[in-house]
Amino acid sequence: MERTAAVGAPLRHPAFQRLWLGLSVSYLGDQFTIIALLWFVLQLTGSGAAVGLVILCFDLPGVVTGAILGRLLDRYQPRLVMGFDNLARAALIAAIPTLYALGSLQLWHVFVLALLAGALSPATTAGVRAFVPHLVDDAALDRANALTATSLQFSYLAGPVAAGFAVARFGGPWALFIDAASFLLMGLLALTLPAIAREPCVAQHAAANRWLGFGALFSLRSVPALTLLSLVFFFSYGPLEAALPVYSSQTLHANAGGYGLLWTGFGVGAFAGVLTLTRLSHRWRPGIALPLIAVLWGALLCPLFFIRQLPSRCCSSVWQGPPGRPIHRWKPPCCSGSSRPGCAARSSARGTR
């Protein structure tokens, strides 16, 4: 009877419940770092280039370390790797407001700490994909994946506006303690997860383990094209992430709360995109749908050049957000094999975001 309940509802399985709770809190905490740290660096330097460099430090290391961490996930228990990752990132993020309180914080400290945190981040991303199939029955796997995706989507809706007002009320460095606490909770919950039985990758994917896991880019037919498309999209998306705090401060004359509202607008639009464009895009194969969605999103961002009032900009964010989220939603189906046990290196080699 207990087994049937777990199959019908993943959240009734205690281990998955702990993992889902930790992810939900951690996703929300991530929004505090995105809003608080970028806003703090902008106020400290007044430089969009410095903001962009912080983003680069967070995102670029995972391209290299993702495959290495995937190999560690294949070799050691995922709960230990994920636990270390989150506890280490809790310390790294907490170091920024701690150094600020001591009057010792310098800009290069922020870059180095962001670089280290970014290098560790793929461990949990790939670890969750490897772990979930062990925590629920195959019949409940789709619902479990949907729950984790819902937690991420909810963080896009609620996280930025909450983070913006927290930064406006307490200041950027202090809001980072919230993200550090979320990493601490996730790390402790990850360590309570059960050990899993290890299974070797199937023989036809043995080449994926070469070159520290980067062999996956060449051993699976669709992965090189998907990886290249993801790189093009995210490198095109990167300037927006760096420019938005500058645009909010210098063009809209908004505070951190207004900056958070802009990201919440994108989140609302992205949620609408999941419900609409994702369904429509299933009518075309990924090679056609993904470029069309990316071009559509770029076209919808053009009004950024003309809108200079915060209320109008928040409204426009809602209809500019929909094309962005289906890009993310396409990747898991294309890489569905990454959820199979014992093959975390392939999952990490495909992307870390």
N, C-alpha and C positions, 0 to 999 in steps of 0.2 A: 504493500500500500504506500509506504514511504517512497519507494522507487518510482511508482506511478505519479505521485505528486511532484517529484523532482523533474520527471520528464515533462509533465504538463506545464510547470511553472519554474523556470530556472532560478528565480529568486528564493524558492523554497529550499534550494540546496545551499547549506551554510557556507561552503567554501566559495561558491560563485557569488553569494551575497556579500561576502567580505571583499572579494575582488571588485565587484561592481561599486560598492560603497567607496572604496579607496580611489577608484578611477574617477567617480563622479566628483568627489571633493578635490582631487588633484587637477582635473580639467578646469574646475572653477578657479582654483589657485593659479593656474597658468595664465588666466586672463589678467590677474592682478600684476603679474610680472610684465606681461606685454604692455599694459597701460602704464603702470607705475614707473618701470625702469626707463622706457622710451621717453616718457614725459619728463622724468627727472634729468636724463642726459640732455634733453633739449633745453630745459631751463638752466642747466649748469653751463652749457657750451654755446647755446644759440645756433648750433650747427646741424644742418640736416645730414651732413657727411658723417658726423659722429654717431647720429642715430642709426644711419645705414650700417656703419661698422659694427655696432652692437648687434644688430639683426644678423649680420654676416657671421659674427662670432657664435651666435646661438645656432645657426642653421648649417653652416658649411662643414664643421667637424663630423657631423653624422654621416656625411657622404663617405668618409674614409672609415670611421669607426663602426658603422652599422654592420658591415660584414664580419668584422672581428668580434663584436659583441654577439652576433648571431652564432658564431662558432662556440663562444663560451656558453651560450644557452643550450647548444647541442651537447656540450661536454659536461656541464654541471646542472644541478637542479635549477629550473627557472626562478623558483621562489627566492633562492639565495642571490642570484644575479639581480633580479628586480628589487629585492630588499636593499642590497648594497647600492644600487643605482639611486633609489629614492632617498635613502638616508644621506648619501654623499651629496646629492643635489640640495637637500634641505640645508646642509652645512654651508654649501657654496652660496646659495641665495641669501641665507641669514648673515653671511659675512659682509654683505654690502651695507645693510643698515647698521650692523655692529661697528664697522670701520667708520661709517658716517657719524655715529654717536660719539666715537672716540676722537673725532676730528682728524682722522688719518686717511680718509678716503680720497683717492686720486683717480683720474679717469682711466688710467691704464689698469688699475685694480678691477674696474668694471669689465674691461675687455677680457682680461685673463680669466676672471670668474665666469663670465658668459661663455668663453671658449671651452672651459672645462665642463660646465653644465651641458653645453651643446654636444660635447663628445660622448657624454653618458646617456643622453636621452633616447637613442634607439633601443636600449636594452629593454625598457618597459614596453615600447611600441611592439617590438617583435615578440617579447615574452608573453604578452597578452594573447597574441595570435596562436602561440604554441600551447598556451595553458588552457584556454577556454574549452577546446575539444575534450580535455581530460576531466573537466568539472561537471559537464552536463552530458546527457545522452544525445545521440545523433539526432533524435527526433526533436530535441529542444535547442539544437545548435543555432538554427536560424533566429529563434527568439532571443537567445543569449547574445548573439552578435547585434541584433536590433537594439537590445537594451544598452549595450556599450555605445553604440552609435547615437542613441537618444541622449545619453549622458553628455557626450561631446557636443551635440547640437544644443542642448540646454545651456551649456557653458557659454556658447556664442551669444545666446539670447540674454542671459542674466548676468554673466560675468563682467563684460566691459562696462556696463552702466554702474554696477556696484563698485567696481574697481575705480572708475573715474571719480565718483563721489567720495570714495575713501581717500583717494589721493588729494582731492580738493580739501578734504576736512583735516587729514593728518599729515599730508606730505608724502611725496613719492617713496623715499627710502623706508619709511615706517610701514607702508602698505605691503612691502616685500616680505615682511614677517608672516603675512597671511599665506603667501605661497609656500614659504619655508615650512609652516605648520602643516600644510596640505601634503607636502612631500614626506614629512615625518610620519603622518598618519598612514599614507600609502605604503611607506617602507615597513612600518610595523605590521600592517595587515598582510603585506606580501609574505613576510616571514612566518605567518601563521597558516599559510596555505599548505596543503598536503604535498608530499613528494610524489612524483609521477614516474611511471614505468617508462624507460627509454626504449625507443624502437629505432633501428637504423633507417636511413633514407633508402628508398628503393634503388636498385642497381642502375637503372637508366638515368638517374640524376647524380651519379657519383661525380661527374665532372663539375657539378655545382660547388663541390667542396674545395676545388683547386683555387689557388691564388687568394687565400683567406676568405673564400666564399664568393669572390667576384666572378668565379666561373659561371655562376647562375646567369650572368648577363649574356653569356654566349651559348649556354647549353639548352636554353628554352627559347623557342622560336619567336614568341611574341614579346619577350621581355626587353630586348634591346630597343625596339621601337617605342614601347611603353615608357621605358626609362628616359629615352631622348625627349619624348613629348612632355613628360613630367618636368624634366630639367628646363625645357624651353618655357613651359607655362610658369613655373615657380620663379625663374629668373626674370620673367616679364612682370610677374606679380610683385616681386621684391621692391621695386621702386615705389609702388603704392604704399606698402607698409612703412617705408621710411619717410615718405612725403606726407602722410596723413597727419602726424602730430605737428609738423611744420605748417601745413595748410590750416589746421585747426587753430593754432596759436597766432600766426601772422596774417592770415587772410580772413578767417572767421572771427578772430579775436575772442576765441572761446577758452574756458579754463579746462582743467582735466576732466571735469564732469561732462562738458560738451564733447570732448574728444572720445570719452567712453560711449556717449550717446550715438556718435557716428558709427562706431563698431557694432553697437547693438542694432542699428538700422541695417547694417550689412547682414547681421545674424538673422534678423527677421526675414529679410529677402532670401537668404540662403535656405532657410527652412521652407519657404514657399517654393524655392527651386527644387528641393528634394521631392516635394509632393507633385510638382508639375513637370519640369523639364526632364527630370530623371526618367519618368514614365514615358515621355515622348521620345527621349533619346534611345530607348530600348528598341525602337522601330528601325534604327540604323546600326550598322556595325561600328565598333569603337573607332576605327580608322577614319570614319566620316563624322561621327557625332562629336568626338572630342575636339577636333579643330574648329568645327562650327560653333560649339559652345564657347571656346576660348575667344574666337573672333567676336561673337555676340557680346561677351562680357567686356572686351576692350572698347567696343563701340558705345556701350552704355555708360562707360566711365568718362566719355568726352565732356559731358556737362560740368565736370569738375572745374574746367577753365572759366566758366561763366557764373557759377553760383557763389555768392559771397555772404549769404545769410544763414545762420545756423539752423533755424527751423526748416528752411527750404532744403538745405543740405541733408538733414536727417531724413526728410521724406524721400529725397532722391536716392539715398543709400538703400532704402527698402527695395526699390525696383532695380537697383544696380547689383544687388546681392545674389539674385536667383541663379545666374549662370555659373557662379563660382563653385557652389557646393556639389553639383553633379560631376564636376571634374574629379573630386575626391571619391565620390560614390562609385565611379567606374572602376577604380583601381582594385578594390577587393575582389569583385567577380573575376576580373582578368587574371588575378593572382591567387585564385582560391586554393591552390595547392599549398600556399604558405601556411595554412592553418593545420596541416598535418603534422603529427608529432615527429620530433627528431630532425626537422629540416628548418630550423630557425635561421640558419645562415643564409638560405635562399631568400627567406622573407626579408631579412635585413638588407641584403644586397639589392633588392628591388626598390628600396626607398625608405626613408625614415620619417617622413612628415605625416 
